[in-house]
Amino acid sequence: MNDKVDKLVIFLAKRDGIDKLVKTFQYVSKLLVWHLETTKPNVAHRAKQCEVASGLSRKAFRTGRFLTGFNALRRNPGPTPIFRFLSVFANAGEMVYFFFDHFLWLSRTGVLDANLAKKMSFISAFGESLGYVFFCVIEFIMIKEGIEEERRIRSLASGSKENGNEIKKIRVDRVMRLMAVAANLADLIIGLAEIEPNPFCNHAVTLGISGLVSAWAGWHRNWPS
């Protein structure tokens, strides 16, 4: 299957696929607000409405997403004790993030008390940030193991097609893991902006670029091969 339209249809049929598309709308809109708010306030206001609507839509798409982390722990916590330890904290953080994100969505849409939004946002961002730290550690360990395996294969001094294919698989896996690290670090910055507001993390450009890095890394990882 090489047709780009076929691949786009498959990509958008995935929950992660549509999430990354709408996330792109959200953070492009944020950058537009920053760029136009002094020169074209009417256009900036419309961009702000798009940003807010996109953010709320993404929360609706993620309904029940916390079960993904629970199922990962239940089915495949990791091959070794250290991986199981890291996986527990990574997935637990993600579960907290997605679970409390439900209440944040309901409070921002007016179903629940709007005063709950700030507290729910903090708890959700804290769980998100904790999870991303541990996911990054897992990815770095896997990248290190891949590099060691590639060196071992090269040390065999065999130019066989099978060895070449193994090295290619390792390199493709490394790229995918680096994309995951980039996305996690970008989302970590967004989470820190909520947990501990500061001029760098909370700047519109920092948030906009971080959101787009996360979205486009997700595009790359979820695009059909």
N, C-alpha and C positions, 0 to 999 in steps of 0.2 A: 504494500500500500504506500504509494509515493505521492499521491495527490494531496496538495496542501489543504484543499477544502475539506477532504475527508478527515485529515488530521485535526483541523480546527473544530469540526463538528464533535469529534471524540473528545478533544480537550475541553470544550465548553460543556459537554455532557457530564464532566466530572465536577464534584462540588469544589475541589481545590482549583480547578480550571476557571470556573466562573468567579470564584473568590479573588483570584489573582487579576482577572480582568477588571472587576469592580474596584479592587484596591488601586489599580493604575488610575482609574477615574478619580478616586478619592484624593490621591496625593498629587496628581497633576493639578487638580482643582485647588489644593492647598497652596501650591507654588504660584498659581495664577492669582489667587487672592493677595498673596504677599507682593507680587509684581505690579498689580493693578490698583491696589486699594487707595493709593494717593492720586493716581492719574485718571483712572476710570472707575470711580466708586460703584456705579450701577452694574458694570460688568463684574466687578469684584464681588458684589453682593450675590449675583447669580452663581458665580463660581463657588461661593461659600455655601449656598443652598445645595449645590451638587455634591460638595464635599460631605456635608452633614447627611444628606440622603444616602450617599454611597456607604458611609460608615454604618448607618443603621441597617441598611440592606445586608451588609456583610454579616452583621450580628444575627440577623434572621436566618441566613444561609447556614450558620454554624450551629443551629439548634441540634442538640444531642451529640455534638462533636466530642464532648468529654468522654464518651464511651469508647472512642478510639484508643485513648491512652489506657483505659481500664482493660480493654481487650488485649492490647499489646503486652501488658504485664501478666495477664492471665494465660496467654497463648505462647509468647516467646519473650521472656524477660531477659534472656541473654545466655551465651554459651559458658561463661565463666562467672565466678563469684563477684569479681570486680565489675563486670558488665552488668550483672544483675543489680548490684548496689547502685551504680550510676543510673541504670534504667528506672529504678524505683523513684528516685528523686526527679529525674527528667520528666517522666510520664505523670508523676503526681503533681508537679508544678503545672504541666499543661492541662491536667484535669481540673485543677483549681481555676486556672485561667478561663477555660471554656465554660465551666459550670457557673461561676459568678458573672460571666459575661451575659448569661441569660437574664439575670436580674438587672444588670446595667441597661440592657436593651429595653426591658419592660419599664424601667423607671424613666428612661429618656423618651419613650413613646407615650408616657402618661398613664400606663396601666397601673404602675405602682407609684408610690410617693416619689416625686422628683428629688427630694432631699436625700434619697438613698443612693443617687447616682455617684456622688463623690466617693462614698465609702466603698461601693461595689467596684468602682473603677480602680481604686487603690489595691483592693484585695486581688482583683483580676490581674492587674499589672504586676503585682508582686509574684504571684504564682507563675505568670508568663516568663518573667525575668529569671526566676529560679530555674525553671525548666530549660530555658535556652542556654544557661551556663552549663548545665550538665549534658545537654545534647551536644554542645560544642566540644566538651571534653571527650565524649564518645566518638565524635567524628574525627578528632585529632588522633585518637588512639588507632582508629581504623585506617586512617591515612598513613600513619607510621608503620603499621603492620603491612600495608600494601607496598610501601617503599622497600621494606625489608624483603618481602616476597619477590619483588621485581629484581632486586639485587641478587637474590639466591638463584633465580632462574638464569640471569645473565652470567653468573659465575659457572654455570654448567658448560659454558662455551659451546653451546649447541645452537645452530641457526635454523633448527627445524621449524616448520610451519606451525606446529602445535605450540611450541614455546612462544613464537611470535604472536599467536592469537591470545595466549595467556597474558602476555605483557600488555597487549592492546586492551583486554578486559580490565586489567588493573588500572590502566591510565584513564579509561572511561569512568570507572568507579571513583577514581580520585577526583576527577572534574566534578562529578555529581556531588561528592562529599564537600568539596570546596564551595560549591554553590549553596549547599545546606548551611555551611558555616557563615557564608556571607549573609544569607537571609536571617539566620539566627542572631548574628551580631547587629544587623540593621534593626531588627525587631527589639533587641535588647535596649538599644538607644531610645526607641520609642517608649518602651516600658519604663526606663529610668526617668524619662521626662515626666511621667505621671507619679512615680514613687518619690523622687527627689528633684523637684523642678530646679532648673539652673539655666543660665543664659545660653549655653551651647546646645544642650539637648532639646530645649524648648523653642529654639529659633525655628521659624517657619521653613527656612532652607534646609536645616539639618533634618527636620522631621520629614520634609518632602522628599529629599534625596534618599533618606533611610527607607521610607515607605516604597519608593520606586525600586531601590536595590532589592528589597525583600520580594516585591511583586515580580520583578523580571527574573530573579533567581528561581522563583517558583514556576514561572513560565518555562524556563529551560528544563527544570527537573520533571515537570509534568507533561511536557510536549511529547506526543507519541513518537516513538522511534521508527 
